[in-house]
Amino acid sequence: MLKTVKNKVLAVAVKAKNVLANPSGDQMTGWLIVVLIVVVVGAIFMTLYQGSITQIWNSIVSKITGLLS
């Protein structure tokens, strides 16, 4: 599943690159596509690794509060 998503993201990135490189194309559309890709990839990353991120964050907070106590 992750490989399929990665392939689709790469395909969209190539299309976005072509839009940005095309001097006659609308560059604003290209930048919007890039922002959309970043948001989608970030959302997928956060969904897949939410448990790990929470665990790491709680560990960091525990260490900081332990040092301050």
mmCIF file as Biopython writes it, N, C-alpha, C and O atoms, coordinates in Angstrom:
data_model
#
loop_
_atom_site.group_PDB
_atom_site.id
_atom_site.type_symbol
_atom_site.label_atom_id
_atom_site.label_alt_id
_atom_site.label_comp_id
_atom_site.label_asym_id
_atom_site.label_entity_id
_atom_site.label_seq_id
_atom_site.pdbx_PDB_ins_code
_atom_site.Cartn_x
_atom_site.Cartn_y
_atom_site.Cartn_z
_atom_site.occupancy
_atom_site.B_iso_or_equiv
_atom_site.auth_seq_id
_atom_site.auth_asym_id
_atom_site.pdbx_PDB_model_num
ATOM 1   N N  . MET A ? 1  ? 0.830  -1.192 0.000   1.0 0.0 1  A 1 
ATOM 2   C CA . MET A ? 1  ? 0.000  0.000  0.000   1.0 0.0 1  A 1 
ATOM 3   C C  . MET A ? 1  ? 0.871  1.250  0.000   1.0 0.0 1  A 1 
ATOM 4   O O  . MET A ? 1  ? 0.628  2.184  -0.764  1.0 0.0 1  A 1 
ATOM 5   N N  . LEU A ? 2  ? 1.885  1.262  0.859   1.0 0.0 2  A 1 
ATOM 6   C CA . LEU A ? 2  ? 2.738  2.435  0.958   1.0 0.0 2  A 1 
ATOM 7   C C  . LEU A ? 2  ? 3.496  2.677  -0.331  1.0 0.0 2  A 1 
ATOM 8   O O  . LEU A ? 2  ? 3.731  3.825  -0.709  1.0 0.0 2  A 1 
ATOM 9   N N  . LYS A ? 3  ? 3.885  1.592  -1.018  1.0 0.0 3  A 1 
ATOM 10  C CA . LYS A ? 3  ? 4.607  1.732  -2.278  1.0 0.0 3  A 1 
ATOM 11  C C  . LYS A ? 3  ? 3.699  2.325  -3.356  1.0 0.0 3  A 1 
ATOM 12  O O  . LYS A ? 3  ? 4.148  3.138  -4.164  1.0 0.0 3  A 1 
ATOM 13  N N  . THR A ? 4  ? 2.434  1.927  -3.371  1.0 0.0 4  A 1 
ATOM 14  C CA . THR A ? 4  ? 1.484  2.468  -4.334  1.0 0.0 4  A 1 
ATOM 15  C C  . THR A ? 4  ? 1.276  3.958  -4.103  1.0 0.0 4  A 1 
ATOM 16  O O  . THR A ? 4  ? 1.248  4.741  -5.053  1.0 0.0 4  A 1 
ATOM 17  N N  . VAL A ? 5  ? 1.129  4.349  -2.844  1.0 0.0 5  A 1 
ATOM 18  C CA . VAL A ? 5  ? 0.956  5.764  -2.516  1.0 0.0 5  A 1 
ATOM 19  C C  . VAL A ? 5  ? 2.206  6.537  -2.920  1.0 0.0 5  A 1 
ATOM 20  O O  . VAL A ? 5  ? 2.118  7.640  -3.460  1.0 0.0 5  A 1 
ATOM 21  N N  . LYS A ? 6  ? 3.368  5.950  -2.654  1.0 0.0 6  A 1 
ATOM 22  C CA . LYS A ? 6  ? 4.624  6.607  -3.011  1.0 0.0 6  A 1 
ATOM 23  C C  . LYS A ? 6  ? 4.727  6.803  -4.518  1.0 0.0 6  A 1 
ATOM 24  O O  . LYS A ? 6  ? 5.147  7.864  -4.981  1.0 0.0 6  A 1 
ATOM 25  N N  . ASN A ? 7  ? 4.349  5.792  -5.278  1.0 0.0 7  A 1 
ATOM 26  C CA . ASN A ? 7  ? 4.386  5.899  -6.739  1.0 0.0 7  A 1 
ATOM 27  C C  . ASN A ? 7  ? 3.438  6.981  -7.243  1.0 0.0 7  A 1 
ATOM 28  O O  . ASN A ? 7  ? 3.780  7.737  -8.153  1.0 0.0 7  A 1 
ATOM 29  N N  . LYS A ? 8  ? 2.257  7.055  -6.656  1.0 0.0 8  A 1 
ATOM 30  C CA . LYS A ? 8  ? 1.289  8.067  -7.070  1.0 0.0 8  A 1 
ATOM 31  C C  . LYS A ? 8  ? 1.800  9.471  -6.734  1.0 0.0 8  A 1 
ATOM 32  O O  . LYS A ? 8  ? 1.655  10.398 -7.530  1.0 0.0 8  A 1 
ATOM 33  N N  . VAL A ? 9  ? 2.399  9.618  -5.549  1.0 0.0 9  A 1 
ATOM 34  C CA . VAL A ? 9  ? 2.938  10.919 -5.157  1.0 0.0 9  A 1 
ATOM 35  C C  . VAL A ? 9  ? 4.064  11.325 -6.097  1.0 0.0 9  A 1 
ATOM 36  O O  . VAL A ? 9  ? 4.155  12.488 -6.492  1.0 0.0 9  A 1 
ATOM 37  N N  . LEU A ? 10 ? 4.922  10.373 -6.458  1.0 0.0 10 A 1 
ATOM 38  C CA . LEU A ? 10 ? 6.008  10.677 -7.383  1.0 0.0 10 A 1 
ATOM 39  C C  . LEU A ? 10 ? 5.480  11.074 -8.759  1.0 0.0 10 A 1 
ATOM 40  O O  . LEU A ? 10 ? 6.024  11.970 -9.404  1.0 0.0 10 A 1 
ATOM 41  N N  . ALA A ? 11 ? 4.424  10.406 -9.202  1.0 0.0 11 A 1 
ATOM 42  C CA . ALA A ? 11 ? 3.835  10.742 -10.498 1.0 0.0 11 A 1 
ATOM 43  C C  . ALA A ? 11 ? 3.256  12.157 -10.482 1.0 0.0 11 A 1 
ATOM 44  O O  . ALA A ? 11 ? 3.422  12.909 -11.442 1.0 0.0 11 A 1 
ATOM 45  N N  . VAL A ? 12 ? 2.584  12.512 -9.405  1.0 0.0 12 A 1 
ATOM 46  C CA . VAL A ? 12 ? 2.031  13.859 -9.289  1.0 0.0 12 A 1 
ATOM 47  C C  . VAL A ? 12 ? 3.164  14.880 -9.190  1.0 0.0 12 A 1 
ATOM 48  O O  . VAL A ? 12 ? 3.058  15.978 -9.736  1.0 0.0 12 A 1 
ATOM 49  N N  . ALA A ? 13 ? 4.249  14.522 -8.493  1.0 0.0 13 A 1 
ATOM 50  C CA . ALA A ? 13 ? 5.384  15.434 -8.378  1.0 0.0 13 A 1 
ATOM 51  C C  . ALA A ? 13 ? 6.017  15.697 -9.742  1.0 0.0 13 A 1 
ATOM 52  O O  . ALA A ? 13 ? 6.416  16.824 -10.035 1.0 0.0 13 A 1 
ATOM 53  N N  . VAL A ? 14 ? 6.109  14.668 -10.569 1.0 0.0 14 A 1 
ATOM 54  C CA . VAL A ? 14 ? 6.663  14.852 -11.917 1.0 0.0 14 A 1 
ATOM 55  C C  . VAL A ? 14 ? 5.755  15.768 -12.729 1.0 0.0 14 A 1 
ATOM 56  O O  . VAL A ? 14 ? 6.238  16.638 -13.454 1.0 0.0 14 A 1 
ATOM 57  N N  . LYS A ? 15 ? 4.450  15.575 -12.612 1.0 0.0 15 A 1 
ATOM 58  C CA . LYS A ? 15 ? 3.513  16.445 -13.327 1.0 0.0 15 A 1 
ATOM 59  C C  . LYS A ? 15 ? 3.625  17.880 -12.831 1.0 0.0 15 A 1 
ATOM 60  O O  . LYS A ? 15 ? 3.583  18.820 -13.626 1.0 0.0 15 A 1 
ATOM 61  N N  . ALA A ? 16 ? 3.767  18.052 -11.512 1.0 0.0 16 A 1 
ATOM 62  C CA . ALA A ? 16 ? 3.905  19.399 -10.954 1.0 0.0 16 A 1 
ATOM 63  C C  . ALA A ? 16 ? 5.196  20.046 -11.434 1.0 0.0 16 A 1 
ATOM 64  O O  . ALA A ? 16 ? 5.231  21.241 -11.724 1.0 0.0 16 A 1 
ATOM 65  N N  . LYS A ? 17 ? 6.252  19.252 -11.517 1.0 0.0 17 A 1 
ATOM 66  C CA . LYS A ? 17 ? 7.533  19.786 -12.005 1.0 0.0 17 A 1 
ATOM 67  C C  . LYS A ? 17 ? 7.380  20.255 -13.451 1.0 0.0 17 A 1 
ATOM 68  O O  . LYS A ? 17 ? 7.897  21.309 -13.823 1.0 0.0 17 A 1 
ATOM 69  N N  . ASN A ? 18 ? 6.683  19.487 -14.251 1.0 0.0 18 A 1 
ATOM 70  C CA . ASN A ? 18 ? 6.469  19.871 -15.652 1.0 0.0 18 A 1 
ATOM 71  C C  . ASN A ? 18 ? 5.661  21.163 -15.746 1.0 0.0 18 A 1 
ATOM 72  O O  . ASN A ? 18 ? 5.928  22.006 -16.603 1.0 0.0 18 A 1 
ATOM 73  N N  . VAL A ? 19 ? 4.685  21.316 -14.876 1.0 0.0 19 A 1 
ATOM 74  C CA . VAL A ? 19 ? 3.882  22.544 -14.886 1.0 0.0 19 A 1 
ATOM 75  C C  . VAL A ? 19 ? 4.746  23.730 -14.490 1.0 0.0 19 A 1 
ATOM 76  O O  . VAL A ? 19 ? 4.652  24.802 -15.088 1.0 0.0 19 A 1 
ATOM 77  N N  . LEU A ? 20 ? 5.607  23.533 -13.460 1.0 0.0 20 A 1 
ATOM 78  C CA . LEU A ? 20 ? 6.464  24.629 -13.014 1.0 0.0 20 A 1 
ATOM 79  C C  . LEU A ? 20 ? 7.515  24.987 -14.057 1.0 0.0 20 A 1 
ATOM 80  O O  . LEU A ? 20 ? 7.869  26.157 -14.203 1.0 0.0 20 A 1 
ATOM 81  N N  . ALA A ? 21 ? 8.018  23.985 -14.789 1.0 0.0 21 A 1 
ATOM 82  C CA . ALA A ? 21 ? 9.072  24.225 -15.764 1.0 0.0 21 A 1 
ATOM 83  C C  . ALA A ? 21 ? 8.531  24.799 -17.069 1.0 0.0 21 A 1 
ATOM 84  O O  . ALA A ? 21 ? 9.285  25.378 -17.852 1.0 0.0 21 A 1 
ATOM 85  N N  . ASN A ? 22 ? 7.257  24.646 -17.303 1.0 0.0 22 A 1 
ATOM 86  C CA . ASN A ? 22 ? 6.653  25.125 -18.546 1.0 0.0 22 A 1 
ATOM 87  C C  . ASN A ? 22 ? 6.493  26.646 -18.479 1.0 0.0 22 A 1 
ATOM 88  O O  . ASN A ? 22 ? 5.696  27.141 -17.683 1.0 0.0 22 A 1 
ATOM 89  N N  . PRO A ? 23 ? 7.236  27.394 -19.300 1.0 0.0 23 A 1 
ATOM 90  C CA . PRO A ? 23 ? 7.160  28.856 -19.222 1.0 0.0 23 A 1 
ATOM 91  C C  . PRO A ? 23 ? 5.809  29.417 -19.646 1.0 0.0 23 A 1 
ATOM 92  O O  . PRO A ? 23 ? 5.448  30.522 -19.243 1.0 0.0 23 A 1 
ATOM 93  N N  . SER A ? 24 ? 5.068  28.685 -20.441 1.0 0.0 24 A 1 
ATOM 94  C CA . SER A ? 24 ? 3.771  29.200 -20.875 1.0 0.0 24 A 1 
ATOM 95  C C  . SER A ? 24 ? 2.638  28.786 -19.939 1.0 0.0 24 A 1 
ATOM 96  O O  . SER A ? 24 ? 1.508  29.253 -20.081 1.0 0.0 24 A 1 
ATOM 97  N N  . GLY A ? 25 ? 2.942  27.913 -18.988 1.0 0.0 25 A 1 
ATOM 98  C CA . GLY A ? 25 ? 1.914  27.449 -18.060 1.0 0.0 25 A 1 
ATOM 99  C C  . GLY A ? 25 ? 1.722  28.405 -16.899 1.0 0.0 25 A 1 
ATOM 100 O O  . GLY A ? 25 ? 2.496  29.344 -16.713 1.0 0.0 25 A 1 
ATOM 101 N N  . ASP A ? 26 ? 0.708  28.159 -16.141 1.0 0.0 26 A 1 
ATOM 102 C CA . ASP A ? 26 ? 0.400  28.985 -14.983 1.0 0.0 26 A 1 
ATOM 103 C C  . ASP A ? 26 ? 1.235  28.493 -13.802 1.0 0.0 26 A 1 
ATOM 104 O O  . ASP A ? 26 ? 1.001  27.397 -13.293 1.0 0.0 26 A 1 
ATOM 105 N N  . GLN A ? 27 ? 2.205  29.294 -13.365 1.0 0.0 27 A 1 
ATOM 106 C CA . GLN A ? 27 ? 3.087  28.860 -12.284 1.0 0.0 27 A 1 
ATOM 107 C C  . GLN A ? 27 ? 2.358  28.807 -10.950 1.0 0.0 27 A 1 
ATOM 108 O O  . GLN A ? 27 ? 2.714  28.006 -10.086 1.0 0.0 27 A 1 
ATOM 109 N N  . MET A ? 28 ? 1.355  29.637 -10.768 1.0 0.0 28 A 1 
ATOM 110 C CA . MET A ? 28 ? 0.609  29.608 -9.510  1.0 0.0 28 A 1 
ATOM 111 C C  . MET A ? 28 ? -0.074 28.259 -9.330  1.0 0.0 28 A 1 
ATOM 112 O O  . MET A ? 28 ? -0.114 27.726 -8.221  1.0 0.0 28 A 1 
ATOM 113 N N  . THR A ? 29 ? -0.605 27.712 -10.399 1.0 0.0 29 A 1 
ATOM 114 C CA . THR A ? 29 ? -1.217 26.387 -10.337 1.0 0.0 29 A 1 
ATOM 115 C C  . THR A ? 29 ? -0.182 25.349 -9.941  1.0 0.0 29 A 1 
ATOM 116 O O  . THR A ? 29 ? -0.465 24.449 -9.149  1.0 0.0 29 A 1 
ATOM 117 N N  . GLY A ? 30 ? 1.011  25.474 -10.489 1.0 0.0 30 A 1 
ATOM 118 C CA . GLY A ? 30 ? 2.084  24.545 -10.147 1.0 0.0 30 A 1 
ATOM 119 C C  . GLY A ? 30 ? 2.434  24.603 -8.678  1.0 0.0 30 A 1 
ATOM 120 O O  . GLY A ? 30 ? 2.619  23.569 -8.035  1.0 0.0 30 A 1 
ATOM 121 N N  . TRP A ? 31 ? 2.526  25.814 -8.142  1.0 0.0 31 A 1 
ATOM 122 C CA . TRP A ? 31 ? 2.859  25.942 -6.725  1.0 0.0 31 A 1 
ATOM 123 C C  . TRP A ? 31 ? 1.731  25.417 -5.844  1.0 0.0 31 A 1 
ATOM 124 O O  . TRP A ? 31 ? 1.988  24.840 -4.787  1.0 0.0 31 A 1 
ATOM 125 N N  . LEU A ? 32 ? 0.501  25.611 -6.263  1.0 0.0 32 A 1 
ATOM 126 C CA . LEU A ? 32 ? -0.624 25.068 -5.506  1.0 0.0 32 A 1 
ATOM 127 C C  . LEU A ? 32 ? -0.592 23.542 -5.498  1.0 0.0 32 A 1 
ATOM 128 O O  . LEU A ? 32 ? -0.923 22.914 -4.492  1.0 0.0 32 A 1 
ATOM 129 N N  . ILE A ? 33 ? -0.194 22.953 -6.614  1.0 0.0 33 A 1 
ATOM 130 C CA . ILE A ? 33 ? -0.069 21.499 -6.686  1.0 0.0 33 A 1 
ATOM 131 C C  . ILE A ? 33 ? 1.026  21.027 -5.744  1.0 0.0 33 A 1 
ATOM 132 O O  . ILE A ? 33 ? 0.858  20.019 -5.058  1.0 0.0 33 A 1 
ATOM 133 N N  . VAL A ? 34 ? 2.143  21.741 -5.701  1.0 0.0 34 A 1 
ATOM 134 C CA . VAL A ? 34 ? 3.240  21.370 -4.791  1.0 0.0 34 A 1 
ATOM 135 C C  . VAL A ? 34 ? 2.782  21.457 -3.341  1.0 0.0 34 A 1 
ATOM 136 O O  . VAL A ? 34 ? 3.068  20.560 -2.548  1.0 0.0 34 A 1 
ATOM 137 N N  . VAL A ? 35 ? 2.081  22.519 -2.987  1.0 0.0 35 A 1 
ATOM 138 C CA . VAL A ? 35 ? 1.572  22.659 -1.620  1.0 0.0 35 A 1 
ATOM 139 C C  . VAL A ? 35 ? 0.597  21.537 -1.298  1.0 0.0 35 A 1 
ATOM 140 O O  . VAL A ? 35 ? 0.632  20.982 -0.200  1.0 0.0 35 A 1 
ATOM 141 N N  . LEU A ? 36 ? -0.265 21.200 -2.237  1.0 0.0 36 A 1 
ATOM 142 C CA . LEU A ? 36 ? -1.219 20.115 -2.030  1.0 0.0 36 A 1 
ATOM 143 C C  . LEU A ? 36 ? -0.495 18.791 -1.795  1.0 0.0 36 A 1 
ATOM 144 O O  . LEU A ? 36 ? -0.888 18.017 -0.922  1.0 0.0 36 A 1 
ATOM 145 N N  . ILE A ? 37 ? 0.552  18.529 -2.562  1.0 0.0 37 A 1 
ATOM 146 C CA . ILE A ? 37 ? 1.331  17.296 -2.388  1.0 0.0 37 A 1 
ATOM 147 C C  . ILE A ? 37 ? 1.944  17.254 -0.999  1.0 0.0 37 A 1 
ATOM 148 O O  . ILE A ? 37 ? 1.900  16.221 -0.330  1.0 0.0 37 A 1 
ATOM 149 N N  . VAL A ? 38 ? 2.515  18.364 -0.562  1.0 0.0 38 A 1 
ATOM 150 C CA . VAL A ? 38 ? 3.142  18.410 0.768   1.0 0.0 38 A 1 
ATOM 151 C C  . VAL A ? 38 ? 2.103  18.162 1.859   1.0 0.0 38 A 1 
ATOM 152 O O  . VAL A ? 38 ? 2.375  17.443 2.820   1.0 0.0 38 A 1 
ATOM 153 N N  . VAL A ? 39 ? 0.936  18.740 1.722   1.0 0.0 39 A 1 
ATOM 154 C CA . VAL A ? 39 ? -0.120 18.549 2.725   1.0 0.0 39 A 1 
ATOM 155 C C  . VAL A ? 39 ? -0.589 17.103 2.747   1.0 0.0 39 A 1 
ATOM 156 O O  . VAL A ? 39 ? -0.767 16.529 3.821   1.0 0.0 39 A 1 
ATOM 157 N N  . VAL A ? 40 ? -0.791 16.509 1.583   1.0 0.0 40 A 1 
ATOM 158 C CA . VAL A ? 40 ? -1.267 15.122 1.513   1.0 0.0 40 A 1 
ATOM 159 C C  . VAL A ? 40 ? -0.224 14.160 2.079   1.0 0.0 40 A 1 
ATOM 160 O O  . VAL A ? 40 ? -0.558 13.260 2.849   1.0 0.0 40 A 1 
ATOM 161 N N  . VAL A ? 41 ? 1.047  14.352 1.695   1.0 0.0 41 A 1 
ATOM 162 C CA . VAL A ? 41 ? 2.101  13.472 2.207   1.0 0.0 41 A 1 
ATOM 163 C C  . VAL A ? 41 ? 2.230  13.645 3.715   1.0 0.0 41 A 1 
ATOM 164 O O  . VAL A ? 41 ? 2.418  12.661 4.430   1.0 0.0 41 A 1 
ATOM 165 N N  . GLY A ? 42 ? 2.135  14.876 4.213   1.0 0.0 42 A 1 
ATOM 166 C CA . GLY A ? 42 ? 2.192  15.115 5.655   1.0 0.0 42 A 1 
ATOM 167 C C  . GLY A ? 42 ? 1.035  14.451 6.382   1.0 0.0 42 A 1 
ATOM 168 O O  . GLY A ? 42 ? 1.222  13.882 7.458   1.0 0.0 42 A 1 
ATOM 169 N N  . ALA A ? 43 ? -0.150 14.517 5.810   1.0 0.0 43 A 1 
ATOM 170 C CA . ALA A ? 43 ? -1.317 13.886 6.434   1.0 0.0 43 A 1 
ATOM 171 C C  . ALA A ? 43 ? -1.167 12.368 6.470   1.0 0.0 43 A 1 
ATOM 172 O O  . ALA A ? 43 ? -1.501 11.728 7.467   1.0 0.0 43 A 1 
ATOM 173 N N  . ILE A ? 44 ? -0.664 11.800 5.381   1.0 0.0 44 A 1 
ATOM 174 C CA . ILE A ? 44 ? -0.450 10.348 5.351   1.0 0.0 44 A 1 
ATOM 175 C C  . ILE A ? 44 ? 0.594  9.949  6.387   1.0 0.0 44 A 1 
ATOM 176 O O  . ILE A ? 44 ? 0.410  8.974  7.115   1.0 0.0 44 A 1 
ATOM 177 N N  . PHE A ? 45 ? 1.690  10.702 6.453   1.0 0.0 45 A 1 
ATOM 178 C CA . PHE A ? 45 ? 2.750  10.429 7.428   1.0 0.0 45 A 1 
ATOM 179 C C  . PHE A ? 45 ? 2.211  10.506 8.850   1.0 0.0 45 A 1 
ATOM 180 O O  . PHE A ? 45 ? 2.485  9.629  9.670   1.0 0.0 45 A 1 
ATOM 181 N N  . MET A ? 46 ? 1.444  11.555 9.142   1.0 0.0 46 A 1 
ATOM 182 C CA . MET A ? 46 ? 0.895  11.713 10.488  1.0 0.0 46 A 1 
ATOM 183 C C  . MET A ? 46 ? -0.078 10.590 10.825  1.0 0.0 46 A 1 
ATOM 184 O O  . MET A ? 46 ? -0.119 10.128 11.965  1.0 0.0 46 A 1 
ATOM 185 N N  . THR A ? 47 ? -0.854 10.153 9.852   1.0 0.0 47 A 1 
ATOM 186 C CA . THR A ? 47 ? -1.812 9.069  10.099  1.0 0.0 47 A 1 
ATOM 187 C C  . THR A ? 47 ? -1.102 7.749  10.364  1.0 0.0 47 A 1 
ATOM 188 O O  . THR A ? 47 ? -1.472 7.008  11.275  1.0 0.0 47 A 1 
ATOM 189 N N  . LEU A ? 48 ? -0.082 7.459  9.563   1.0 0.0 48 A 1 
ATOM 190 C CA . LEU A ? 48 ? 0.611  6.183  9.701   1.0 0.0 48 A 1 
ATOM 191 C C  . LEU A ? 48 ? 1.467  6.102  10.957  1.0 0.0 48 A 1 
ATOM 192 O O  . LEU A ? 48 ? 1.575  5.040  11.571  1.0 0.0 48 A 1 
ATOM 193 N N  . TYR A ? 49 ? 2.072  7.211  11.336  1.0 0.0 49 A 1 
ATOM 194 C CA . TYR A ? 49 ? 3.038  7.188  12.430  1.0 0.0 49 A 1 
ATOM 195 C C  . TYR A ? 49 ? 2.589  7.984  13.646  1.0 0.0 49 A 1 
ATOM 196 O O  . TYR A ? 49 ? 3.421  8.433  14.435  1.0 0.0 49 A 1 
ATOM 197 N N  . GLN A ? 50 ? 1.292  8.162  13.803  1.0 0.0 50 A 1 
ATOM 198 C CA . GLN A ? 50 ? 0.767  8.963  14.908  1.0 0.0 50 A 1 
ATOM 199 C C  . GLN A ? 50 ? 1.143  8.369  16.268  1.0 0.0 50 A 1 
ATOM 200 O O  . GLN A ? 50 ? 1.503  9.110  17.183  1.0 0.0 50 A 1 
ATOM 201 N N  . GLY A ? 51 ? 1.065  7.061  16.411  1.0 0.0 51 A 1 
ATOM 202 C CA . GLY A ? 51 ? 1.412  6.415  17.675  1.0 0.0 51 A 1 
ATOM 203 C C  . GLY A ? 51 ? 2.865  6.624  18.042  1.0 0.0 51 A 1 
ATOM 204 O O  . GLY A ? 51 ? 3.178  6.925  19.194  1.0 0.0 51 A 1 
ATOM 205 N N  . SER A ? 52 ? 3.755  6.470  17.078  1.0 0.0 52 A 1 
ATOM 206 C CA . SER A ? 52 ? 5.185  6.651  17.328  1.0 0.0 52 A 1 
ATOM 207 C C  . SER A ? 52 ? 5.502  8.097  17.674  1.0 0.0 52 A 1 
ATOM 208 O O  . SER A ? 52 ? 6.294  8.362  18.578  1.0 0.0 52 A 1 
ATOM 209 N N  . ILE A ? 53 ? 4.887  9.033  16.958  1.0 0.0 53 A 1 
ATOM 210 C CA . ILE A ? 53 ? 5.124  10.450 17.218  1.0 0.0 53 A 1 
ATOM 211 C C  . ILE A ? 53 ? 4.652  10.808 18.622  1.0 0.0 53 A 1 
ATOM 212 O O  . ILE A ? 53 ? 5.338  11.535 19.341  1.0 0.0 53 A 1 
ATOM 213 N N  . THR A ? 54 ? 3.495  10.308 19.015  1.0 0.0 54 A 1 
ATOM 214 C CA . THR A ? 54 ? 2.965  10.575 20.351  1.0 0.0 54 A 1 
ATOM 215 C C  . THR A ? 54 ? 3.884  9.997  21.416  1.0 0.0 54 A 1 
ATOM 216 O O  . THR A ? 54 ? 4.150  10.646 22.428  1.0 0.0 54 A 1 
ATOM 217 N N  . GLN A ? 55 ? 4.367  8.793  21.197  1.0 0.0 55 A 1 
ATOM 218 C CA . GLN A ? 55 ? 5.246  8.148  22.161  1.0 0.0 55 A 1 
ATOM 219 C C  . GLN A ? 55 ? 6.561  8.922  22.310  1.0 0.0 55 A 1 
ATOM 220 O O  . GLN A ? 55 ? 7.035  9.120  23.428  1.0 0.0 55 A 1 
ATOM 221 N N  . ILE A ? 56 ? 7.141  9.349  21.214  1.0 0.0 56 A 1 
ATOM 222 C CA . ILE A ? 56 ? 8.385  10.125 21.259  1.0 0.0 56 A 1 
ATOM 223 C C  . ILE A ? 56 ? 8.143  11.453 21.956  1.0 0.0 56 A 1 
ATOM 224 O O  . ILE A ? 56 ? 8.951  11.876 22.784  1.0 0.0 56 A 1 
ATOM 225 N N  . TRP A ? 57 ? 7.040  12.114 21.630  1.0 0.0 57 A 1 
ATOM 226 C CA . TRP A ? 57 ? 6.732  13.403 22.250  1.0 0.0 57 A 1 
ATOM 227 C C  . TRP A ? 57 ? 6.557  13.252 23.758  1.0 0.0 57 A 1 
ATOM 228 O O  . TRP A ? 57 ? 7.077  14.066 24.521  1.0 0.0 57 A 1 
ATOM 229 N N  . ASN A ? 58 ? 5.831  12.225 24.198  1.0 0.0 58 A 1 
ATOM 230 C CA . ASN A ? 58 ? 5.627  12.003 25.628  1.0 0.0 58 A 1 
ATOM 231 C C  . ASN A ? 58 ? 6.946  11.702 26.332  1.0 0.0 58 A 1 
ATOM 232 O O  . ASN A ? 58 ? 7.152  12.127 27.469  1.0 0.0 58 A 1 
ATOM 233 N N  . SER A ? 59 ? 7.827  10.984 25.676  1.0 0.0 59 A 1 
ATOM 234 C CA . SER A ? 59 ? 9.142  10.702 26.245  1.0 0.0 59 A 1 
ATOM 235 C C  . SER A ? 59 ? 9.950  11.983 26.422  1.0 0.0 59 A 1 
ATOM 236 O O  . SER A ? 59 ? 10.595 12.176 27.453  1.0 0.0 59 A 1 
ATOM 237 N N  . ILE A ? 60 ? 9.917  12.853 25.426  1.0 0.0 60 A 1 
ATOM 238 C CA . ILE A ? 60 ? 10.634 14.126 25.517  1.0 0.0 60 A 1 
ATOM 239 C C  . ILE A ? 60 ? 10.077 14.977 26.647  1.0 0.0 60 A 1 
ATOM 240 O O  . ILE A ? 60 ? 10.840 15.546 27.427  1.0 0.0 60 A 1 
ATOM 241 N N  . VAL A ? 61 ? 8.749  15.069 26.743  1.0 0.0 61 A 1 
ATOM 242 C CA . VAL A ? 61 ? 8.123  15.851 27.796  1.0 0.0 61 A 1 
ATOM 243 C C  . VAL A ? 61 ? 8.457  15.290 29.170  1.0 0.0 61 A 1 
ATOM 244 O O  . VAL A ? 61 ? 8.706  16.052 30.105  1.0 0.0 61 A 1 
ATOM 245 N N  . SER A ? 62 ? 8.465  13.971 29.305  1.0 0.0 62 A 1 
ATOM 246 C CA . SER A ? 62 ? 8.798  13.342 30.584  1.0 0.0 62 A 1 
ATOM 247 C C  . SER A ? 62 ? 10.231 13.661 31.004  1.0 0.0 62 A 1 
ATOM 248 O O  . SER A ? 62 ? 10.486 13.947 32.174  1.0 0.0 62 A 1 
ATOM 249 N N  . LYS A ? 63 ? 11.159 13.613 30.064  1.0 0.0 63 A 1 
ATOM 250 C CA . LYS A ? 63 ? 12.555 13.919 30.376  1.0 0.0 63 A 1 
ATOM 251 C C  . LYS A ? 63 ? 12.719 15.377 30.786  1.0 0.0 63 A 1 
ATOM 252 O O  . LYS A ? 63 ? 13.452 15.679 31.728  1.0 0.0 63 A 1 
ATOM 253 N N  . ILE A ? 64 ? 12.042 16.281 30.086  1.0 0.0 64 A 1 
ATOM 254 C CA . ILE A ? 64 ? 12.150 17.704 30.424  1.0 0.0 64 A 1 
ATOM 255 C C  . ILE A ? 64 ? 11.551 17.976 31.804  1.0 0.0 64 A 1 
ATOM 256 O O  . ILE A ? 64 ? 12.149 18.684 32.615  1.0 0.0 64 A 1 
ATOM 257 N N  . THR A ? 65 ? 10.381 17.417 32.066  1.0 0.0 65 A 1 
ATOM 258 C CA . THR A ? 65 ? 9.751  17.644 33.386  1.0 0.0 65 A 1 
ATOM 259 C C  . THR A ? 65 ? 10.571 16.986 34.486  1.0 0.0 65 A 1 
ATOM 260 O O  . THR A ? 65 ? 10.616 17.493 35.607  1.0 0.0 65 A 1 
ATOM 261 N N  . GLY A ? 66 ? 11.226 15.856 34.182  1.0 0.0 66 A 1 
ATOM 262 C CA . GLY A ? 66 ? 12.093 15.213 35.162  1.0 0.0 66 A 1 
ATOM 263 C C  . GLY A ? 66 ? 13.311 16.059 35.473  1.0 0.0 66 A 1 
ATOM 264 O O  . GLY A ? 66 ? 13.757 16.105 36.619  1.0 0.0 66 A 1 
ATOM 265 N N  . LEU A ? 67 ? 13.852 16.727 34.473  1.0 0.0 67 A 1 
ATOM 266 C CA . LEU A ? 67 ? 15.017 17.594 34.697  1.0 0.0 67 A 1 
ATOM 267 C C  . LEU A ? 67 ? 14.634 18.855 35.482  1.0 0.0 67 A 1 
ATOM 268 O O  . LEU A ? 67 ? 15.426 19.366 36.273  1.0 0.0 67 A 1 
ATOM 269 N N  . LEU A ? 68 ? 13.431 19.339 35.258  1.0 0.0 68 A 1 
ATOM 270 C CA . LEU A ? 68 ? 12.994 20.565 35.930  1.0 0.0 68 A 1 
ATOM 271 C C  . LEU A ? 68 ? 12.522 20.308 37.362  1.0 0.0 68 A 1 
ATOM 272 O O  . LEU A ? 68 ? 12.454 21.241 38.162  1.0 0.0 68 A 1 
ATOM 273 N N  . SER A ? 69 ? 12.205 19.094 37.685  1.0 0.0 69 A 1 
ATOM 274 C CA . SER A ? 69 ? 11.701 18.776 39.037  1.0 0.0 69 A 1 
ATOM 275 C C  . SER A ? 69 ? 12.821 18.758 40.056  1.0 0.0 69 A 1 
ATOM 276 O O  . SER A ? 69 ? 12.578 18.509 41.237  1.0 0.0 69 A 1 
#
